[in-house]
């Protein structure tokens, strides 16, 4: 039984009716998501879509083993045209997120869109407009907002236990191996390169574009928005900030050669009236460690000095260090006898199950989800501002905090709104 042919039907739908999901993007993250959703007994995988044949067929095997018979599609528009699909899960490269979300809302579907919300500042706003106009639930895949330990951290901060906060540091430091650009090759059988490219410019097929798209401006803005967006979003939420008044970012591709365009070393500073929010990135530091599964699933803390994805929140009473995706948090005050003094702490778990639960429950209740698209849009804006500043040679940008636009910088316009390739165009009027 379809529950969302009429949005009002969600209010009276019995809890045992299944939500029909269509998956757009069947790669690594799509595989993770389908395995997660299949742990629930209240969903059905109705459609699997990917321009790569082997990927959609691979996920079909997983769904079939779970007793489902999804339709396999090469073109996402067929999924959106299917009235039996209640919601779509889009786990595609960044340059697709906005168009999939806007068109899904127009088709009456709710959306779980992977992070980052958008590829450009302008299109993120269109995603919000579409969600509101068509009264759709749009959840961004920034799971930290559904983690109980992060909710506890936010409450701790709001109660004033850190004191007045004037400085936040966000880390995104890891290793991402270098790669060569490679040569133009024949498009592999089973890959629809036109549909993979979508809104982006149509390049000749070079495998590096396909496998390392995170490092090319046409598809992404590098690791500040690919991975760092998790920490940016979490930190912004914890300290209760919206848009900064200025942004400045510098860096470069210092430790690598080859075809990559995005930086492997980057600093971005976001200035608020009473707070500086600093983001720091490296991609050549194998001694910096992301929070692993053992820490995520047990009562353990990371070794904070070498935690690759930590957040440091500096109050005038105490320092809080927070881990994303599990890892928990600890609060430090002045050392005693040269030893650290931890006054409060909370273990954490990886919040993927809670985030999926929140999405499905909001489909039924029609409430805004924990990582509503407006929240994801504003967090993505920070990374997008930083990217624009970086691409303009480190120019300091002034932000209109009411509209999100950049003031007095006409040269930023081509980065603020991207050029789309017909027919894959996010419309001005959604």
Secondary structure, DSSP 8 states (H G I E B T S, - for coil): --S-SSGGGGGG--TTS-EEEEEE--SHHHHHHHHHHTT-SSEEEEEEE-SBHHHHHHHHHHHHHTT---EEESSHHHHHT-TT--EEEE---GGGHHHHHHHHHHTT-EEEE-SSS-SSHHHHHHHHHHHHHTT--EEES-GGGG-HHHHHHHHHHHTTTT-SEEEEEEEEE-B-------------TTB-HHHHHTTS------HHHHH-GGGSTTT---HHHHTHHHHHHHHHHHHT----SEEEEEEE--S--SS--S-SEEEEEEE-SS-EEEEEEESB-TTSB---HHHHTTT----GGGBTTEEEEEESS-EEEEESSS--EEEEEEEETTEEEEEEEE-----HHHHHHHHHHHHHH----TTBHHHHHHHHHHHHHHHHHHHTTS--EEE-TTT--EES-GGGHHHHS----TT----S--
